Amino acid sequence: MSDGIILVDKPVGVTSHDVVNLLRKKLNTKKIGHAGTLDPFASGLLIAGIKKGTRLLEYFLEMDKTYRAELELGRITDTFDITGKTVEEREVPEISIDDITSVLKSFEGEYLQVPPAYSAKKHNGERLYKLAREGKIINLPPKSVKVHSIEHITLSQNKVTFTARVSKGTYIRSLVMDIGYKLGCGATTTNLRRVSQGRFSVDNSYSIDDVSQISVIPMEEAVDFLPGLLLSESESSKVLLGNQIHANGVAGILGHFEKDEIIRIIGSDERLIAVAKSERTSSFLKTLIAKDSKERVAKLVKVLGA
């Protein structure tokens, strides 16, 4: 199995860590990780890194995510989803699809959200869900998140479905709770599926039962959403030894970037060899290249090797 990432369609009823363990056994390699936990009751896209691909996973965590969710009106649970204990049931008033749409759309944009007490988020080094199961409910302060869009809204009896594209750190279960409070009848999440993460779609993912068919996305293709630099052969060799990147060793600029932006470093053989932080803008770098300057233009973050 080559280095890179794979796209897995996580089934309902298992944890993201369970999926990683299954992949380790089926692919016969220990070095596997994932980029973004999915709750056991949720399904959908899980980006997994294989071997050196695990060193790229942190760059996928920043991506926006899109979910298809279903909520039930009139029920409030301690976990904010159907797996939890029902703590309150309320009568659901007559609500039209226009009413529902208006309320859901009101959450588009930035808003302060409180993480669920039952979540994988850590408090003093402990997972919140572990503390909650011990009866230690931790109420964390609200955090600013962004809901880019809420679309494809449907209403059937007391069930509402919608598709939401959200920023890193947004909990759909908390969003559903907030929607329920705003409607005045409460709500809990009954179904949740991650359909995309950045440019990666669940439509291109594999079932954990089909691992023999899995296609690994190569390292350089996996992070082609990052701008970057193409290096000369001599500069590539130096970078692989841990030397920093200089303007006269740049053979090409891949996309636009600003100073202090994370960029990919592509060697002369067109393979990903490192990740770096730019010390100059791509526009200014063009001027330095034209002058054959020996000025340092990027600082290595991690060398991935040939």
N, C-alpha and C positions, 0 to 999 in steps of 0.2 A: 504494500500500500504506500503510495507516494505522499509527499508532504502537501498540505493544502487544507481546504475546508470541504465539508460535505453538508448537504441540506437534508435534514431528517424531519419527517412528519410524526411528531410525538403523539401517541395515542392517549386517550383518557385513562386515568387510573394508575399511572406510573409517574414517578418524579423525573425531573430532568437528569438527576444523578443516576437514577435507574437506567435511563437510556444510555448514558455514557458507559456505565458498567457493561451493559449488553453489547455495545459497540466494541468495547475492549476485548470481550471474549470472541465475538464473531469475526472481528478483523485481526485478531491476534496481535494487538499492539496495546501497550499500556498508556502511551502518551496521547491521550484524547481529552479534550475539555469542551465546554460549550459557552456560547455568548448570549446569556440572558435566560434566567430561570422562568419556566412555565409551571403554574400550579398543577398539582396532580389531576384536578378535575378539568383542566384545560387541555386542549389539543392544538396541533398546528406546528408551524415552522420553528425548528431548533437548529441554529447554526453550530456545527461542531468542528473543532480544529483537530487535524491529524498530524502527529509528530511536530515538525517545525511550525505547522499551521496554528498550534496552540499559542504561539508567541504573537499572533496577529489578533487574537480574540478581543483584546481590549479596544480595538478600533471599531469593532462592530457594535459594542455596547452603546456608543453615542448615537447610533442611528435611530430615526423615527421608526415606530412600529404601527402596524395596522391590524385591528382586531374586528372580528365579527362576533357580536355578543347578543345574548338573550337575557331579558330580565323579567321577573315576575312581580307585578304590583301587589301591594297589600301585605307583604311578608318582610320581616326584618330578622336577619340571623346574626349570630355573634361573629361569624367569619366573613360576612358580607356576600356569601355565596350559598348554594344549595347544600353543600356538605356540612354546614354548620347547624347549630341548635337554634330553633326558632325562638326568638325572645319576645316577639310582638307580632300580632296580626291585626290589620286595620281594614276597615271597609273601604272598598275602592269606589270612588264616585264615578259618575258618568264622565268619561274623558274621550274626546274626539282625537283623531289622528292629527288634526291641526294643533290641538292643545299639546299633545305629546311632542310634536315636531318643534313647536315654539320653545318648550322647556329644554329639550335636548340641544337645540341650536344655541340657546343662551349660554351653554358651557364652552362654546368655541372661543378660542383665545387663551390667554393666560389666566389661571385662577389658583387659589391656595387650596391644597388638598392634603388631608390627613391620611397617612398610610394605615392600612388595616392592622389591627392588633395581631391577627394571624397572618404573618407574611414572612418571607425569607430575609427581610431587612434585619440588620444587626443592631443591637443596643448593648454597649459595653462588651462587645465580643460574642454575645449570645443571639441566636435567631429569635425573632419576636414570637414565632409560632411555638417554639419550645417553652419560652417563658409563659405564654398564654395557657398552654396545656398544664402548666404547673400552678395555674391560678394567678400568675403575676401579669396582670394586664398593663402594658406600657403604652401610655398615650403620648406619642411623639408630636412635636410641634408641626403645624402645617408647612408644606413645602410648595413653592411655586412650580407649577407644571404647565404644559401647553397642549391644548387640544386643537390640532390643526383643522380638523373637519369631522363632522358627524353626518353621515349620509345613509341612504337606503333604509329609511325608517319604516317599520311596519307595525301594525297593532292588530292583535287577534285575541279577543276576550281580555284576560289580564296579563297577556304576554306581549312584550315589545322587543323587537329585534332592530339592531342598527350596526353600522360599520363606522369605526372611529380610527382616525390616524392621529397618533399622539407622540409626544416627546419622551425621551428617556426618563424613567422614574415615575411615569404615570401609572396608577393602578386603576384598571377598569372596574374592579369591584368597588373601590371607593367612589369612582365616578357614578356608578349605578346607585350607591347609597345616597349620594348627593342629589341625584335626579329624583329619587324617591321622596326625599325630604322636601324638595322644591314642589313636587306634585301634591304633597300633603298626605300621602297614603303609605309611604315607605316602599322599598323595593329591594330585591336581592338578585344576584347574578345566578342564572340557571344553566347557562351554556357560554363557553368562551373558546374562541379559536383564533390563534395568531395566523393571519394570512400573508403578512409580509414583514420584512425587516430591512429598511433601506431599499436597495434595488432587488433584493432576493425575495422570491415568491414561493409559497408553499406548493404552487402548481408544479414547480421544478424539483420538489423534494422526493425522498424515498421513504417507504415504510421500513421500520426496523426489521421486518420479516424479509425484506428484499435487499439485504446488505450485499449480496453477491452481485447485484446489478448496479450498486452505487458507483457513480462517477465522481472522482475527486476533482474539485476546482483548483487548478494550480495556484501557487502562492501569488505570482504576479497578476493573475487574472482576478484573484479574490479581493485584492486591494486596489483595483484600477480606478476606484472612485476617488482615491487620493491623488492629488497632483504630485509631480515628482521630477526626477532628473535621470537622464541617461548618461552614463559615464563612458569615458574612453577606456580602452583595454588596460593601459598603465594605471589609470586612476582607480579602476575596479580592483586591481590587484592590491593597491595600497589600502583601500577601504576594507577589504577582506582581512587585512592585518591590523585593522583598528585605527588607521589614519583618518584624519578628518578630510572633508571635501573642499576642493579649491576650484575657483572659476575656470582656470585653464585646463581642468580635467573633465569639464562638462561637455558632453557631445550633443546634448539636446535637452530642451525644457518641455516637460509633459504637463500642460495645463497651466492655469494661473494660480499663484499663491502669494500670500502676504508674509511679512516677517514673523517669525515664531510659529509658523504653521507646521503641522506634521506632514511630512512628504515621504514618498516611497523612493528608493534608490535602486535603479535598474542597471545591472552590469552590462558590459559590452556584448555578452552572449544573450541579452534580453531576458535574463532571469532576475528575480527580486533578490538582492543581496543584503539590503539593510533598510532601516527606517530611521529618519533623521528629522531634526527641527531646523527649518530654514532660518538663516541669519540675514538674508536679503530678500527683497521682493523679487518675483520672477521678472518684472519689468526692468529693475535695476541690474539684475543678473545678466540680462542680454547685453547691457552696456559693458559690464566687466568682461564678458566673453569676447566681445568685439575688440577689447583692448588687450586680450590675452593676459589678463590680470592673474596674479598668483594669490589673490585675496581669498581667505576662507569664507565659504558661503553657506555652509550647513554644518550642524553639529550632530554627530551620530547619537541615536537613542538606543538602537540595538542592531548588532550585526547578525545576519541570519545565515551567512555562509553561502558557498557556491552551490 
